[in-house]
Amino acid sequence: MARLHVQSVTMTGHIYRDVILEQHVRLFRGAMGAEFLFMDDNARPHRANIVDECLQSQDITRMDWPAYSPDLNPIEHVWDMLDRRIAARQPLPPV
């Protein structure tokens, strides 16, 4: 199980490549071998040309994934649950 990585700046293709792909995904790919299949959520930084080039240069296969399909992505259900729990702990101030 990997640790949650919190990025405190706006995610860009460069940051995604340098911080996520180079420091984390590449290592998992090395440990898993040829069976490794990478999945992201089609967010704009994930589709930057430098990200595609990085994945190709590292021989990392990206799972084909339809755009705008959060219902098919299990992590989206986790994010929804997390959002609800945070909202329950920190109610919005009255307007």
C-alpha positions, 0 to 999 in steps of 0.5 A: 500500500502506497502512502497518500501524497499531498501536493500543495501547489497546482498540479501541472504536467511537469509537476505530475511527471517529476513528483508522481511519475518519476518518484513513485510510479516508475518505482512501482513499475520496476517492482511489478515488471511487465504486468504493470498497467498504469491508470490515471483519471484523464485530468489535464495534467495527466494528459500533457505531452511530457507525461506521455513522453515520460510513460513511453520512455519508461515503457509504462502502459497506460490503461485506456480509460473513457473521459469523464467516467468517474463512475467507473473509477473506484478511487472516485468513490473513495474521494466522495466518501472522504469529502463527505466525512470532511464536510461532516466534521467541518460544516460550512459557516452560515452565510 
